[in-house]
Amino acid sequence: MEDFIKLLGKANKVYKENFDNSVTFERAIFFSWYCELGDCKYCYMSTQHKRIKDPEKARRSTASLIAEAVVCKEMKWKISFLAGGYRAYELKGFHELAKRISDAYGDKLWLNIGALSKDELEEFKDVSKGVCAAIEVINPELRKKICPSKPIDEMVDMFDYAENLKYEKAITIILGLGESIEDFELLKKFIKKNKISKVSFYSLNPHKGTVYEDKPSPSSIYQATWIAKTRVAFPKIKILAGMWSYRVNALGLQLLAGANSFSKFPAIKLFNSKESKNIEEEVKSAGRVLKSKLTGKVEVDINKNVKDLDLPKDLKKQVKNKLESYIKKMNSD
């Protein structure tokens, strides 16, 4: 524990030397629960793979996605990335969807949709500023067992293409899949070699029907150790801490370890909840200022947000209805 406290102090010092005291909530926008591969051992979509045969039936409505982007903009939530399973959309249809979400949000998006080719990256340059690779497990032998159909070499190739096209590059890591803290050196080498600018550290959330359903999530100290080691090794990198609603009381620890932002919190569903208020207290306890809105009265000019969007009339109406539904839910006690 003494070594951890020293590491935490060093990481917090490095953070303060390179960033201001602000904290942002980030929300990943998931567009589908279909995945053509469906064999990642930890993933909820692997439990749906045999049941869902038609990708169109597993997609969220376009209106709900656009409305969610508007909520993110108005509440000052960053969109960490647009994500979904492999090949849930054809390229043309997905580009149109991404463009509509980007326009509603008012900024380009990060994409986390698998290993993209050079041509695909060029196609998305007008709507995307960065690509994220779901690395999840950095230990290569362990990763082959856990993500058998997602070779890490394909992700590295995507990063090479992204470098030439001046995309930002990010990765996600899930802790608790069988790795050990000794694997940090592998992560360190990967970040340096591929010039990664952002790392998201999530903790295992066991899903029924997967091989991890009875496995416990790793401790908050374990997550903070990975974050702190990354902060010390890479003073200027952006770090996101995944925070499930039942673990928000550990957010302050992750911020002291050097995280810039947090995610995985169901902010629309739990807006104004005790968990949201706990988050605000955790941010204060770490000496930080929360820039995103998670409590209070939600007031959004729906007509203003929708009227200038390049959408068919019927879709605009659907977006308005969905926005009204989200706002009503967020304002409910």
C-alpha positions in Angstrom: 0.0 0.0 0.0 2.9 2.4 0.7 4.2 1.9 -2.8 0.7 2.6 -4.2 0.4 5.9 -2.2 3.8 7.0 -3.5 2.8 6.2 -7.1 -0.5 8.0 -6.6 1.3 11.1 -5.3 3.7 11.1 -8.2 0.9 10.6 -10.8 -1.1 13.5 -9.3 1.9 15.7 -9.4 2.6 14.9 -13.1 -1.1 15.5 -13.9 -1.1 19.0 -12.3 2.1 19.9 -14.2 0.4 19.1 -17.6 -3.3 19.7 -17.3 -5.8 22.1 -15.6 -8.1 21.0 -12.9 -11.1 20.3 -15.1 -12.9 16.9 -15.5 -15.3 15.9 -18.3 -17.9 13.2 -18.5 -17.7 11.2 -21.7 -20.5 9.2 -23.2 -19.9 6.5 -25.9 -22.7 6.3 -28.4 -23.6 2.7 -29.3 -25.5 2.3 -32.6 -26.0 -1.5 -32.6 -25.8 -4.6 -30.5 -25.1 -6.8 -33.6 -21.6 -8.1 -34.2 -20.7 -10.4 -37.2 -17.8 -11.8 -35.2 -19.4 -12.2 -31.8 -16.7 -14.3 -30.1 -15.0 -11.9 -27.7 -15.2 -13.8 -24.4 -16.2 -10.9 -22.2 -18.7 -9.2 -24.5 -22.4 -9.0 -24.2 -22.7 -9.1 -28.0 -21.2 -12.6 -27.9 -24.3 -13.8 -26.0 -26.5 -12.4 -28.7 -24.5 -13.6 -31.7 -26.5 -16.8 -32.4 -29.8 -15.1 -31.6 -29.5 -12.0 -33.9 -29.1 -12.9 -37.5 -30.3 -9.7 -39.2 -28.0 -6.6 -38.3 -30.8 -4.2 -39.1 -32.9 -5.6 -36.3 -30.2 -4.8 -33.7 -29.7 -1.2 -34.7 -30.9 1.7 -32.6 -33.1 4.2 -34.3 -31.4 7.0 -36.1 -33.6 9.5 -34.3 -32.4 8.2 -30.9 -28.8 8.5 -31.8 -29.1 12.1 -33.1 -31.1 13.1 -30.1 -28.4 11.6 -27.8 -25.8 13.6 -29.6 -27.8 16.8 -29.0 -28.1 15.9 -25.3 -24.3 15.4 -25.1 -23.7 18.8 -26.7 -26.2 20.6 -24.4 -24.9 18.9 -21.2 -21.3 19.4 -22.2 -20.6 15.7 -22.3 -17.9 14.6 -24.7 -18.7 11.8 -27.1 -15.9 9.4 -26.4 -16.6 7.5 -29.6 -19.3 6.1 -31.9 -19.3 2.3 -31.5 -21.0 -0.9 -32.3 -20.3 -4.4 -33.5 -18.5 -5.4 -36.6 -20.3 -4.9 -39.9 -23.6 -3.8 -38.4 -23.8 -1.3 -41.3 -22.6 -1.1 -44.8 -20.0 1.6 -45.3 -22.3 4.1 -47.2 -25.1 3.8 -44.7 -22.8 4.2 -41.7 -21.1 7.2 -43.2 -24.5 8.9 -43.5 -25.3 8.0 -39.9 -22.0 9.3 -38.6 -22.4 12.5 -40.6 -25.9 13.1 -39.0 -24.6 12.5 -35.5 -21.6 14.7 -36.1 -23.7 17.5 -37.4 -26.1 17.3 -34.4 -23.2 17.3 -31.9 -21.3 20.1 -33.7 -17.9 18.4 -33.9 -16.2 15.5 -35.5 -16.3 12.1 -33.8 -14.0 9.3 -32.7 -14.8 6.0 -34.3 -14.5 2.6 -32.5 -15.8 0.2 -35.1 -13.0 -2.3 -35.7 -9.9 -2.2 -37.8 -10.5 0.2 -40.7 -8.6 0.1 -44.0 -6.9 3.1 -45.6 -9.8 3.6 -48.0 -12.3 3.5 -45.2 -10.4 6.0 -43.1 -10.3 8.3 -46.1 -14.0 7.9 -46.4 -14.6 9.1 -42.9 -12.2 12.0 -42.8 -15.0 14.5 -43.0 -16.8 13.2 -39.9 -14.0 11.7 -37.8 -11.0 13.2 -36.0 -9.8 10.0 -34.4 -9.9 6.2 -34.4 -10.0 4.0 -31.4 -8.9 0.3 -31.3 -10.5 -2.0 -28.9 -7.3 -3.6 -27.7 -8.8 -4.7 -24.4 -6.0 -7.1 -23.5 -2.4 -6.1 -24.2 -0.9 -9.5 -23.4 -0.7 -11.1 -26.9 -1.2 -14.7 -25.9 -4.1 -13.9 -23.6 -5.6 -11.7 -26.2 -5.7 -14.5 -28.8 -7.9 -16.5 -26.5 -10.2 -13.7 -25.5 -10.5 -11.8 -28.8 -9.8 -14.6 -31.3 -11.2 -12.9 -34.4 -9.7 -9.5 -33.8 -6.0 -9.8 -34.5 -4.0 -7.0 -33.0 -1.9 -6.7 -36.2 -5.0 -5.4 -38.0 -5.3 -2.6 -35.4 -1.7 -1.7 -35.8 -2.2 -1.5 -39.5 -5.1 0.9 -39.0 -2.9 3.1 -36.8 -0.3 3.2 -39.5 -2.9 4.4 -42.0 -4.3 6.8 -39.4 -0.9 8.4 -38.8 -0.5 9.2 -42.5 -4.0 10.7 -42.6 -3.4 12.7 -39.4 -6.1 11.0 -37.3 -5.7 11.0 -33.6 -5.3 7.4 -32.1 -6.8 5.9 -29.0 -7.2 2.5 -27.4 -9.4 0.8 -24.9 -8.3 -1.6 -22.1 -10.5 -3.8 -20.0 -9.0 -4.7 -16.7 -9.8 -8.0 -15.0 -9.7 -10.3 -18.0 -6.7 -12.3 -16.7 -3.9 -9.8 -17.2 -1.5 -8.7 -14.4 0.1 -5.4 -13.5 3.4 -6.8 -15.0 1.7 -6.5 -18.4 2.0 -2.7 -18.1 5.4 -2.8 -19.8 3.7 -4.3 -22.8 1.1 -1.5 -22.8 3.9 1.1 -22.4 5.7 -0.2 -25.5 2.5 -0.3 -27.5 1.5 3.3 -26.6 5.0 4.6 -27.5 5.3 2.6 -30.8 1.9 3.5 -32.1 1.9 7.1 -30.8 -1.4 6.7 -28.9 -2.9 10.0 -27.6 -5.7 8.6 -25.4 -6.2 5.5 -23.3 -9.5 4.4 -21.8 -9.3 2.0 -18.8 -12.4 0.1 -18.1 -13.0 -2.6 -15.5 -14.7 -5.9 -16.2 -18.4 -5.8 -16.0 -19.4 -9.5 -15.9 -22.2 -10.4 -18.3 -24.4 -13.5 -17.9 -23.7 -16.1 -20.5 -20.0 -15.3 -20.9 -17.1 -17.1 -19.4 -16.6 -14.1 -17.0 -20.2 -14.1 -15.6 -18.9 -15.3 -12.2 -15.7 -13.3 -12.2 -15.4 -10.3 -9.9 -14.5 -6.9 -11.2 -11.0 -5.8 -10.2 -10.5 -3.4 -7.3 -10.5 0.3 -7.7 -6.9 0.4 -6.5 -6.0 -2.0 -9.3 -7.6 0.3 -11.9 -6.0 3.4 -10.3 -2.6 1.6 -10.4 -2.8 1.2 -14.2 -3.9 4.8 -14.6 -1.2 6.1 -12.4 1.5 4.1 -14.1 0.3 5.4 -17.5 0.2 9.0 -16.3 3.8 8.9 -15.0 5.1 7.2 -18.2 3.1 9.5 -20.5 2.6 12.9 -18.8 0.6 14.4 -21.7 -1.6 11.5 -22.7 -5.4 11.7 -22.2 -6.7 9.1 -19.8 -10.3 8.0 -19.4 -11.5 6.0 -16.4 -14.6 3.8 -16.8 -16.9 4.2 -13.8 -19.9 1.9 -13.5 -22.7 3.4 -11.5 -22.1 1.1 -8.5 -18.5 2.3 -8.2 -18.8 6.1 -8.5 -17.4 6.4 -5.0 -14.0 5.5 -6.4 -13.9 8.2 -9.0 -11.9 10.6 -6.9 -9.2 7.9 -6.6 -9.0 7.5 -10.4 -8.7 11.3 -10.8 -5.9 11.5 -8.3 -4.2 8.7 -10.3 -4.2 11.0 -13.3 -7.4 10.5 -15.2 -8.7 13.4 -17.3 -12.3 12.2 -17.8 -14.7 9.4 -16.9 -17.3 7.3 -18.7 -19.6 4.2 -18.5 -22.0 6.1 -16.2 -25.7 6.0 -17.5 -26.1 9.7 -17.2 -29.4 10.1 -18.9 -31.0 7.3 -16.8 -29.3 8.5 -13.6 -29.4 12.3 -14.2 -30.1 14.0 -10.8 -29.7 10.7 -9.0 -27.7 10.2 -5.8 -25.0 8.6 -7.9 -24.7 11.8 -10.0 -24.4 13.9 -6.8 -21.8 11.5 -5.5 -19.8 12.0 -8.7 -19.9 15.8 -8.1 -18.6 15.2 -4.6 -15.9 12.8 -5.8 -14.7 15.4 -8.3 -14.5 18.1 -5.6 -12.6 15.7 -3.2 -9.9 15.3 -5.9 -9.5 19.1 -6.2 -11.1 19.2 -9.6 -14.0 21.0 -11.3 -16.6 19.1 -13.3 -17.3 20.8 -16.6 -20.2 18.5 -17.6 -23.8 18.7 -16.2 -25.1 15.7 -14.3 -27.6 17.4 -12.0 -30.0 20.3 -12.0 -32.8 21.4 -14.3 -32.4 20.4 -17.9 -33.5 23.1 -20.4 -32.9 22.5 -24.1 -34.2 24.5 -27.0 -35.4 21.5 -29.1 -36.5 23.5 -32.1 -33.2 25.4 -32.2 -31.2 22.3 -32.1 -33.1 20.5 -34.8 -34.3 23.1 -37.3 -31.0 23.5 -39.1 -30.1 19.9 -39.3 -30.0 18.4 -42.8 -32.7 15.8 -42.2 -35.9 14.7 -43.8 -39.0 16.2 -42.2 -40.3 13.0 -40.7 -36.9 12.2 -39.2 -36.7 15.7 -37.6 -40.1 15.0 -36.0 -38.8 11.7 -34.6 -35.7 13.5 -33.3 -37.8 16.1 -31.5 -40.0 13.4 -30.0 -36.9 11.5 -28.7 -35.3 14.6 -27.3 -38.5 15.4 -25.4 -38.4 11.9 -24.0 -34.8 12.2 -22.9 -35.3 15.6 -21.3 -38.5 14.4 -19.5 -36.6 11.4 -18.1 -33.7 13.6 -17.0 -36.0 16.1 -15.3 -37.9 13.4 -13.4 -37.3 13.0 -9.7 
